[in-house]
Amino acid sequence: MKYCSIVIIFLCIAEQANAKEIVVEPNGKVSSLQEAVRLADSGDVVRVRGGEFHLKEFTIEKTISLIGENFPVLDGDGRNEILVIKAKHVLIEGFLFRNAGVNYLYENAAVRVVNTSHCTIRNNRFYANFFAIYLSKSHDCKIQHNFIEATADRESNSGNGIHLWYSNRATISDNEIFGHRDGIYFEFVEGSLIERNRSERNLRYGLHFMFSHRCKYRNNVFRRNSAGVAVMYTKDVEMTNNLFELNWGEASYGLLLKDISRSVIERNEFVENTVAILAEGCEKTRIADNDFRRNGWALRIMGNSIENVITRNNFLENLFDVATNTSQNQNQFDGNFWSAYQGYDLNRDGFGDVPYRPVRLFSYIVEKQSAALVLLRSALIDVLEAAERVFPLLTPKTLTDNRPAMRLIKRETHSVPPKLTQQHKEYAAE
């Protein structure tokens, strides 16, 4: 086995040593992208220096690096898929992809990677495409430092920015995604990492993943989407150090947890969302060290969510800190800071001596009858809630934090992606 490994290494070195570079220029010896790829051998670099190329399903079936200088344009003319990759270890870098056409049967993409592995798509711009980057049954790929923006105004005629289907061990990092149906979409994806991406103003979700186990999502920003992130039918997920902000709407939330289990949601910020977290069918998940600030509902946890631990979170100035649709509680609340808590700490251990019951009577009524929300500021509701606190009849008696923190729980500043680079700002303004 060692001998075979050494042979493979030497073959790779030899191949790199024999690699050549083919230059494509509008007025050069080679001016056609198709001709350059035809001339290339495995391991070669095709360097494109400017120009505009109109392509229809242009397919790469060799292990090459396709590198653009000054962002050459690859255009699908509003009808076609642009680039299809079917070889391993292909690099695509430095291009402007635009106008991959709408197609509801084939789901046209600017770049489609099919049945392969170890491909890298980085430092590109994608504008006005149906789907931008689409991976299908392709593993160990990297999608990094791309600027992706769509212009559709309805979900029905928009695809996803980065779309993965049956593609494992992917790394999606440092991308900026705007205006697609879903910024990032995973289906049947395992063991992948999504980090330092910015997903904003998308028509449906900033991130949407289903049946995608053992993935990690960290240091991302999900802002001003119709809904922030939807996690469905998934287990063993880690979501840490993300920012969910300004995801507002009648059916909006920062994070939807639908039938997930054995997951970790830690050190995230939820700021000014209609619902910060909606947990439905969520089991054995740890929700810890998060900040919930100025949301409509901080945590809506349905009766079918059990054995979850909610601890060391800061609940600050939310309209409703916790809401539920059941009079029972099968989750553990412990050591959270609640800005609405008015208890005392006589033994000075840092925790309130009086347990805190975060479910307001009014939130329980609204959960049963949403039209009751118009009574939010009425004196009648204040009287009913005061009576409920003394003699609880409707709200879950067992949903209490027996050790509410007396002081704001301080933690390190959340790490989030930088704002748009100057290069991308200039392009976005064109």
C-alpha positions as CSV (number, residue, x, y, z in Angstrom):
1,M,0.0,0.0,0.0
2,K,2.8,2.4,0.9
3,Y,4.5,1.6,-2.5
4,C,1.2,2.4,-4.4
5,S,0.8,5.7,-2.5
6,I,4.4,6.7,-3.4
7,V,3.8,5.9,-7.1
8,I,0.6,7.9,-7.1
9,I,2.4,10.9,-5.6
10,F,5.2,10.7,-8.2
11,L,2.7,10.4,-11.0
12,C,0.9,13.6,-9.8
13,I,4.2,15.5,-9.6
14,A,5.1,14.4,-13.0
15,E,1.8,15.4,-14.4
16,Q,2.1,18.9,-12.8
17,A,5.7,19.2,-14.2
18,N,4.4,18.5,-17.7
19,A,1.4,20.8,-17.4
20,K,1.2,23.7,-19.9
21,E,-0.7,27.0,-19.9
22,I,-3.1,27.9,-22.8
23,V,-3.9,31.6,-23.0
24,V,-7.2,32.8,-24.5
25,E,-7.4,36.4,-25.7
26,P,-10.0,38.1,-27.9
27,N,-7.3,38.9,-30.5
28,G,-4.8,36.2,-29.5
29,K,-3.6,33.0,-31.1
30,V,-6.4,31.2,-29.3
31,S,-9.6,33.2,-29.0
32,S,-12.1,30.5,-28.5
33,L,-12.8,28.9,-25.1
34,Q,-13.9,25.8,-26.7
35,E,-10.7,25.5,-28.7
36,A,-8.6,26.1,-25.6
37,V,-10.2,23.3,-23.7
38,R,-9.9,21.0,-26.7
39,L,-6.2,21.7,-26.8
40,A,-5.7,21.2,-23.1
41,D,-4.5,18.0,-21.5
42,S,-5.2,16.8,-18.0
43,G,-3.5,19.1,-15.5
44,D,-3.2,22.1,-17.8
45,V,-4.2,25.7,-17.1
46,V,-6.5,27.6,-19.4
47,R,-6.1,31.3,-18.7
48,V,-8.7,33.6,-20.2
49,R,-7.7,37.3,-20.4
50,G,-10.9,39.2,-20.8
51,G,-13.6,38.8,-23.4
52,E,-17.2,37.7,-23.6
53,F,-18.3,34.2,-24.4
54,H,-21.9,33.0,-25.2
55,L,-22.2,29.4,-24.1
56,K,-24.8,26.6,-24.1
57,E,-24.0,23.7,-21.7
58,F,-20.3,24.0,-22.4
59,T,-18.9,20.8,-20.8
60,I,-15.5,20.2,-19.2
61,E,-14.5,16.6,-19.1
62,K,-10.8,17.0,-18.3
63,T,-9.0,17.8,-15.1
64,I,-8.0,21.4,-15.9
65,S,-7.9,24.8,-14.2
66,L,-10.0,27.4,-15.9
67,I,-8.8,30.9,-14.7
68,G,-10.1,34.2,-15.7
69,E,-8.4,37.6,-15.6
70,N,-10.4,40.8,-15.3
71,F,-13.6,38.7,-15.1
72,P,-14.3,37.4,-18.6
73,V,-18.0,37.1,-19.2
74,L,-19.7,33.7,-19.7
75,D,-23.2,34.3,-20.8
76,G,-26.2,32.0,-21.2
77,D,-28.3,34.5,-23.2
78,G,-31.2,34.1,-20.8
79,R,-32.0,30.6,-22.3
80,N,-29.2,28.2,-21.6
81,E,-27.2,26.5,-18.9
82,I,-23.7,27.8,-19.1
83,L,-20.9,25.5,-17.8
84,V,-21.1,21.8,-16.9
85,I,-18.2,20.1,-15.1
86,K,-17.9,16.3,-15.3
87,A,-14.2,15.8,-14.4
88,K,-12.5,15.6,-11.1
89,H,-10.2,18.3,-9.6
90,V,-11.4,21.1,-11.9
91,L,-10.8,24.7,-10.8
92,I,-13.1,27.5,-12.0
93,E,-11.9,31.0,-10.9
94,G,-12.2,34.6,-11.9
95,F,-15.3,34.7,-14.2
96,L,-18.5,36.6,-14.4
97,F,-21.4,34.2,-15.1
98,R,-24.7,35.7,-16.2
99,N,-28.1,35.0,-17.7
100,A,-28.4,31.2,-17.2
101,G,-32.0,30.9,-18.4
102,V,-35.1,29.9,-16.4
103,N,-36.0,26.3,-17.0
104,Y,-38.3,24.5,-14.7
105,L,-37.6,21.0,-16.0
106,Y,-33.8,21.0,-16.1
107,E,-33.1,23.8,-13.5
108,N,-30.5,25.6,-15.6
109,A,-27.4,26.7,-13.7
110,A,-24.5,29.0,-14.4
111,V,-22.2,26.2,-13.2
112,R,-23.3,22.6,-12.8
113,V,-21.0,19.9,-11.3
114,V,-22.2,16.4,-12.0
115,N,-21.1,13.0,-10.7
116,T,-17.6,14.0,-9.8
117,S,-15.4,15.1,-6.9
118,H,-12.8,17.6,-5.6
119,C,-13.8,20.5,-7.7
120,T,-13.3,24.1,-6.6
121,I,-15.4,27.2,-7.7
122,R,-13.9,30.3,-6.2
123,N,-13.6,34.1,-6.7
124,N,-16.3,34.3,-9.3
125,R,-19.3,36.7,-9.8
126,F,-22.8,35.4,-10.7
127,Y,-25.5,37.7,-11.8
128,A,-29.1,37.2,-13.0
129,N,-28.9,33.4,-13.2
130,F,-31.7,30.9,-12.5
131,F,-29.5,28.7,-10.4
132,A,-26.0,30.0,-9.8
133,I,-24.0,26.9,-8.6
134,Y,-25.5,23.4,-8.7
135,L,-23.8,20.3,-7.3
136,S,-25.3,16.9,-8.1
137,K,-23.8,13.7,-6.7
138,S,-20.4,15.5,-6.4
139,H,-18.3,15.1,-3.3
140,D,-15.5,16.9,-1.5
141,C,-16.0,20.1,-3.5
142,K,-15.3,23.7,-2.4
143,I,-17.3,26.8,-3.2
144,Q,-15.5,29.9,-1.9
145,H,-15.4,33.7,-2.2
146,N,-18.1,34.0,-4.8
147,F,-20.5,37.0,-5.2
148,I,-23.9,35.7,-6.2
149,E,-26.9,37.9,-7.0
150,A,-30.3,37.2,-8.8
151,T,-32.9,39.6,-10.0
152,A,-36.2,37.6,-9.9
153,D,-39.1,39.1,-8.0
154,R,-41.0,35.8,-7.3
155,E,-40.1,32.4,-5.9
156,S,-41.7,30.7,-8.9
157,N,-39.2,32.1,-11.4
158,S,-36.1,32.0,-9.2
159,G,-33.7,29.2,-8.4
160,N,-31.2,28.8,-5.6
161,G,-27.8,30.5,-5.2
162,I,-25.8,27.5,-4.1
163,H,-27.7,24.2,-4.5
164,L,-26.4,20.8,-3.4
165,W,-28.1,17.4,-4.0
166,Y,-26.6,14.1,-2.8
167,S,-23.2,15.8,-2.4
168,N,-21.2,15.1,0.7
169,R,-18.2,16.7,2.5
170,A,-18.6,20.1,0.8
171,T,-17.1,23.3,2.0
172,I,-19.2,26.4,1.4
173,S,-17.3,29.5,2.7
174,D,-17.0,33.3,2.3
175,N,-19.7,33.7,-0.3
176,E,-22.2,36.6,-0.6
177,I,-25.6,35.6,-1.9
178,F,-28.5,37.9,-2.6
179,G,-31.9,37.7,-4.2
180,H,-32.3,34.0,-5.0
181,R,-35.2,31.7,-3.9
182,D,-33.0,30.1,-1.3
183,G,-29.5,31.5,-0.8
184,I,-28.1,28.0,0.0
185,Y,-30.0,24.8,-0.4
186,F,-28.9,21.3,0.8
187,E,-30.8,18.0,0.2
188,F,-29.3,14.7,1.2
189,V,-26.0,16.2,2.0
190,E,-23.7,14.9,4.9
191,G,-20.6,16.0,6.6
192,S,-20.4,19.4,5.1
193,L,-19.2,22.8,6.4
194,I,-20.9,26.2,5.8
195,E,-19.0,29.1,7.2
196,R,-18.6,32.9,6.9
197,N,-21.2,33.3,4.2
198,R,-23.6,36.3,3.9
199,S,-27.1,35.4,2.7
200,E,-29.4,38.3,2.4
201,R,-32.7,39.4,0.7
202,N,-33.5,36.0,-0.6
203,L,-37.1,35.4,-1.6
204,R,-37.6,32.3,0.7
205,Y,-34.8,31.1,2.9
206,G,-31.3,32.3,3.5
207,L,-30.4,28.7,4.1
208,H,-32.6,25.6,3.6
209,F,-31.6,22.1,4.3
210,M,-33.4,18.7,4.5
211,F,-32.2,15.2,5.3
212,S,-28.7,16.6,5.6
213,H,-26.9,15.1,8.7
214,R,-23.7,15.8,10.5
215,C,-23.2,19.3,9.0
216,K,-21.7,22.4,10.6
217,Y,-22.9,25.9,10.1
218,R,-20.9,28.7,11.7
219,N,-20.1,32.4,11.5
220,N,-22.8,33.1,8.8
221,V,-25.1,36.0,8.4
222,F,-28.8,35.5,7.5
223,R,-30.4,38.9,7.1
224,R,-33.6,40.3,5.6
225,N,-34.7,37.0,4.0
226,S,-38.4,36.0,3.8
227,A,-37.3,33.5,6.4
228,G,-33.8,33.0,7.8
229,V,-33.0,29.3,8.0
230,A,-35.1,26.1,7.8
231,V,-33.6,22.9,9.2
232,M,-35.9,19.9,8.4
233,Y,-35.7,16.1,9.0
234,T,-32.1,16.2,10.1
235,K,-29.9,15.1,13.0
236,D,-26.5,15.9,14.4
237,V,-26.4,19.5,13.2
238,E,-24.1,22.1,14.7
239,M,-25.1,25.8,14.3
240,T,-22.8,28.2,16.1
241,N,-21.8,31.9,16.0
242,N,-24.4,32.8,13.3
243,L,-26.4,36.0,13.0
244,F,-30.1,35.8,12.3
245,E,-31.4,39.4,11.8
246,L,-34.4,41.2,10.4
247,N,-36.2,38.2,9.0
248,W,-39.7,39.7,9.2
249,G,-43.0,38.6,7.8
250,E,-46.3,37.1,8.6
251,A,-44.8,33.6,8.5
252,S,-41.1,34.5,9.1
253,Y,-38.6,33.2,11.5
254,G,-34.9,33.4,12.1
255,L,-34.5,29.6,12.5
256,L,-37.1,26.8,11.9
257,L,-36.4,23.5,13.5
258,K,-38.7,20.9,12.0
259,D,-38.2,17.2,13.0
260,I,-34.6,17.5,14.0
261,S,-32.7,15.7,16.8
262,R,-29.4,15.5,18.7
263,S,-28.2,18.9,17.5
264,V,-26.4,21.9,18.9
265,I,-27.4,25.6,18.5
266,E,-24.9,27.7,20.4
267,R,-23.5,31.3,20.5
268,N,-25.8,32.7,17.8
269,E,-27.5,36.1,17.7
270,F,-31.2,36.4,16.9
271,V,-32.1,40.1,16.4
272,E,-35.4,41.6,15.4
273,N,-37.0,38.5,13.7
274,T,-40.7,37.8,13.8
275,V,-39.9,34.5,15.4
276,A,-36.3,33.9,16.4
277,I,-36.6,30.1,16.7
278,L,-39.7,27.9,15.9
279,A,-39.1,24.4,17.2
280,E,-41.6,21.7,16.0
281,G,-40.7,18.1,16.5
282,C,-37.3,19.1,17.9
283,E,-35.7,16.5,20.2
284,K,-32.6,16.2,22.4
285,T,-31.1,19.4,21.1
286,R,-29.0,21.9,23.1
287,I,-29.9,25.6,22.7
288,A,-27.3,27.5,24.7
289,D,-25.4,30.7,25.0
290,N,-27.5,32.5,22.4
291,D,-28.7,36.1,22.4
292,F,-32.4,36.8,21.6
293,R,-32.9,40.6,21.2
294,R,-36.0,42.5,20.2
295,N,-37.8,39.6,18.5
296,G,-41.5,39.2,18.2
297,W,-41.3,35.7,19.7
298,A,-37.9,34.6,20.9
299,L,-38.7,30.9,21.2
300,R,-41.9,29.2,20.0
301,I,-41.5,25.6,21.2
302,M,-44.4,23.2,20.2
303,G,-45.7,20.4,22.4
304,N,-44.0,17.8,20.2
305,S,-40.6,19.1,21.1
306,I,-39.1,17.1,23.9
307,E,-35.9,16.6,25.9
308,N,-34.3,19.8,24.7
309,V,-32.0,21.8,27.0
310,I,-32.3,25.6,26.9
311,T,-29.6,27.2,29.0
312,R,-27.4,30.3,29.5
313,N,-29.3,32.3,26.8
314,N,-30.0,36.0,27.1
315,F,-33.7,36.9,26.4
316,L,-33.7,40.7,25.9
317,E,-36.7,42.9,25.2
318,N,-38.7,40.3,23.2
319,L,-42.4,40.7,22.9
320,F,-42.8,37.1,23.9
321,D,-39.8,35.3,25.4
322,V,-41.3,31.8,25.1
323,A,-44.6,30.6,23.6
324,T,-46.0,27.1,23.4
325,N,-49.3,25.4,22.3
326,T,-49.4,22.9,25.2
327,S,-50.0,23.0,29.0
328,Q,-47.1,20.5,29.4
329,N,-43.4,20.9,29.3
330,Q,-40.8,18.2,28.5
331,N,-37.8,20.4,28.1
332,Q,-35.3,21.8,30.5
333,F,-34.9,25.6,31.0
334,D,-32.0,26.5,33.3
335,G,-29.8,29.5,34.0
336,N,-31.1,31.9,31.3
337,F,-31.1,35.7,31.7
338,W,-34.6,37.2,31.2
339,S,-34.8,41.0,31.0
340,A,-38.5,40.7,32.1
341,Y,-37.6,38.9,35.3
342,Q,-38.3,40.9,38.5
343,G,-37.1,38.5,41.2
344,Y,-34.3,38.8,43.8
345,D,-31.1,37.1,44.8
346,L,-30.8,37.2,48.6
347,N,-28.0,34.6,48.8
348,R,-26.0,36.4,46.1
349,D,-25.2,33.3,44.1
350,G,-26.0,35.1,40.8
351,F,-29.4,33.3,40.3
352,G,-32.9,34.4,41.2
353,D,-34.4,32.9,44.3
354,V,-37.8,32.9,42.7
355,P,-38.3,30.7,39.6
356,Y,-39.3,32.4,36.4
357,R,-42.2,31.4,34.2
358,P,-41.5,32.8,30.8
359,V,-44.8,31.8,29.1
360,R,-47.2,34.7,29.2
361,L,-50.9,34.0,29.3
362,F,-51.4,36.2,26.3
363,S,-48.8,34.3,24.2
364,Y,-50.7,31.1,25.0
365,I,-54.0,32.8,23.9
366,V,-52.4,34.1,20.7
367,E,-51.0,30.6,20.0
368,K,-54.6,29.3,20.1
369,Q,-56.2,32.3,18.4
370,S,-53.9,34.5,16.5
371,A,-56.5,37.2,16.0
372,A,-56.3,38.0,19.7
373,L,-53.0,39.8,19.0
374,V,-55.0,43.0,18.5
375,L,-55.5,43.1,22.3
376,L,-51.8,43.2,23.0
377,R,-51.8,46.5,24.9
378,S,-55.2,46.3,26.5
379,A,-55.8,46.7,30.2
380,L,-57.8,43.5,30.3
381,I,-54.9,41.4,29.2
382,D,-52.7,43.0,31.9
383,V,-55.2,42.0,34.6
384,L,-55.6,38.5,33.3
385,E,-51.8,38.0,33.1
386,A,-51.4,39.3,36.7
387,A,-54.0,36.7,37.9
388,E,-52.4,33.9,35.9
389,R,-49.0,34.6,37.5
390,V,-50.6,34.1,41.0
391,F,-52.9,31.2,40.1
392,P,-51.6,29.6,36.9
393,L,-54.4,27.7,35.1
394,L,-53.6,27.8,31.4
395,T,-49.9,28.3,31.0
396,P,-47.7,25.3,31.6
397,K,-46.8,25.1,35.3
398,T,-43.7,23.0,34.7
399,L,-42.2,25.4,32.1
400,T,-40.0,27.4,34.5
401,D,-36.5,28.4,34.8
402,N,-35.7,27.6,38.4
403,R,-32.3,29.4,38.3
404,P,-32.8,32.6,36.3
405,A,-29.6,34.5,35.9
406,M,-29.6,37.9,37.6
407,R,-27.1,39.5,35.2
408,L,-26.6,39.5,31.5
409,I,-24.5,36.6,30.5
410,K,-21.4,38.0,28.8
411,R,-19.6,36.2,26.0
412,E,-17.2,36.9,23.3
413,T,-18.3,39.0,20.4
414,H,-19.9,36.8,17.7
415,S,-17.7,36.3,14.6
416,V,-19.5,37.3,11.4
417,P,-18.5,37.8,7.8
418,P,-17.1,41.1,6.7
419,K,-19.3,43.5,4.8
420,L,-19.2,43.5,1.0
421,T,-15.7,43.8,-0.4
422,Q,-15.0,47.0,-2.3
423,Q,-14.7,45.0,-5.5
424,H,-18.1,43.5,-5.0
425,K,-19.6,46.9,-4.0
426,E,-18.4,48.3,-7.3
427,Y,-19.9,45.4,-9.2
428,A,-23.2,45.6,-7.4
429,A,-23.4,49.3,-8.3
430,E,-22.9,48.7,-12.0
